[in-house]
Amino acid sequence: MDYTQLLENIYQSILPYAKEGKQADYIPELAKVNPDQFGMCIHTIYGEVAAIEQADTRFSIQSISKVFALAMCLSIKGDALWTKVGKEPSGTAFNSLVQLEVEHGIPRNPFINAGAIVMADILLTHLGNPAADFLQFVREVSGTDTIEYNEHVAISEREKGYLNAAIVNLLKHHGTIENDIEEVLHFYFLMCSIEMSCRELSQAFLVFANHRRRFDYAGVVLTASQVKRMNAIMQTCGFYDEAGEFSYLVGLPGKSGVGGGIVAIYPLQYAVAVWSPRLNAKGNSVLGIKALELLTTETQTSIF
Ligand code: GLN
């Protein structure tokens, strides 16, 4: 399979949609990003790699960081994690407060903001050096030691982060989190602010795609069964209230972020990352979803 040609063809086919949607602007630093950018990279478990356009440009991974946080939390707490956060799709927006109140401060799943804020609290409690340890894990899993946080993005998100502040207060009220709310929020925003390229993200997610291989990076050890179950949660919860539509159109487990990135995996075959900042109303990249829909159609690699 000539993956480079395939990705180029996909890019040409989606160009008519290049001006649809708009980038996230509720995080002031992200409003400054040029929305007219696109990158895509695929890694197969057989060692093939194809990358097109701006596949090496780093961007804010935002909610994609929630997958790395889940890997760390599962390795620390095992199944006990599920007493603090659920694993059911939410059907609501990533920053919704509605269910959290009704369900007494237990977030539906780790991939909505409330769930990731609970994971930030767990990591603060259990890691010796939370910011350094988290970054080291992301670097090792992606095989790149230059990945960094973008503190400007994290600080700028706090300035307008009213909804996330409401979520952390509700969690604290219900006793779901242990640490100081400002510390938890800061660490959550810091994880979201990591910058990576499509090439780095698809490399990192290859280890989730290749779930039968031993998972042991920077002290984060997971069994094959745990990685397989993480993939299941990516399938059901990776796209908030668009998880059903993503399954319908693309048919792969994955995770999106409001920086415009999407990573998806075809278990035991490949990981693919795509990035374009213009988002649809649900906060997912317009070109990203279109590109992945074409990829799984052309290669007949949806899991369904
Ligand atoms: N940092 C973002 C927020 O909390 C992450 C959201 C996302 O990428 N969907 O709003």
Residues whose N, C-alpha, C, O or C-beta is under 5 A from the ligand:
A	BS01	LIG	Q62 S63 F94 N113 C192 S256 G257 V258
